[in-house]
């Protein structure tokens, strides 16, 4: 999701949502979309050897959760955003932390010594 949404925002700007922004607003939209694209690519880089990439995934999760909390504050201050923004909020505050917790379980399981059967007598 972050890679495709970020890339679309970089390429099409705020026009992607049907909104028209001044040039500076569109520039900021594209910048933030580029950050989203970068976070998505960084997350993809965790896939090979995910059991060893806990620190990287935790940092990504921290950044995404801070963004989600900021979006939640905006919701409280200005009202309910569009459905895609609510979906983003769910990804930021629920799905991303759940993936981070899953990675921690995978890492813990990988760190345990393998049991090949009973020890020789």
N, C-alpha and C positions, 0 to 999 in steps of 0.2 A: 504494500500500500504506500509506504512513504516514498519509495523510488518512483512509482508511476505518478503519484500525486505531485511530488516535487518536480519531476521532469515536465509534467503538463503545465505546472505553474511557471516554471522557468521559460518554457517555449511560448505560452499563450498569455501570460500575465493575468491580471484581474479580469480580463475579458472572458476567461474560462468560466467564471461564475455568473457572467451576464452583467456584472457591475462595471461601471465606468469610473475610473479614478483619474485624478490629475497625474501628470507625468511622474512627479515625485512619489505619489502613492503607488503607481504601477511599479516603479523601480523598487520600492520597499517590498512589495508583494513578491516580485521576482527574487529579490535577495533572500527573503524568508523561505521561499520555495526551494532555492538553492541549498539552504541549510537543511531543509527536510530531505532533499535528495542526498546530500552528503551523509546525513545520519542513517538513511536507508542503506546506502552503499557500505557504510561502516558496519552496520548490522549484518549485511550479507557476508562481510569478510570474517565474521565469527563462525560461519557455518562449518567450514572445514576445521576439525579439531575443536569443536565447541566446548568440549570438556576442559580445555585449557584457556579459554577466552573469557573467563568470569569477570575479571577486572574491566575489560573493554565493554562487555555487555552491561555491567552495573553502571558504568559511566554514561552510556547511551540511555539507560533507563532513568537515571537521575535527571538528565537533560530533558527527556521526554515528559517525565512527571512534573518537573517545574513548569514546562510549557502548558501541560494539562491543568495544573493548579491556576495558572494565569488565565487560561480560558474559562475555568470555573468561576474565578473572581469576576471576569467580564460578564458571565451569565448572571451572577448575582447583582451586578451593578447596572446592567443595561437590558436584561431580559433574555428570553429564549432565542438562541440563534437558529439557523436553518438545520434541517435534518442531517446533512453531511457534516456539519460542525458538531452536532451531538454525537454522531458516529466517531468523529475524531476524538472527542472527549472520552468516549468509552475505550478507544484504543490506547489513549495516553494514560488513563488512570486505572485501567483494569487489564487489558490484554498485554501491554508491554511489561508491567510488573509480574504478571503471571508467567510470561516467557522467561524472565530473569530468574524467577524461583525455579522453574523447570530446569534451566541451565545449571543451577546450583545442585539440583538433585542428580543430574547427569554427571556433573563433576565429582560429586561425592561417591557415586556408584563406581566411576572409573578409577577412583583413588583406592578403593578397597582391593586387597589382594584376591586374586582368582583362587577358587577352590576347585581343584581338579579331582577331588575324591578323597578318600581316607588317606591319612598319612601312612607311610610305610612303617612296619613294625620293627 
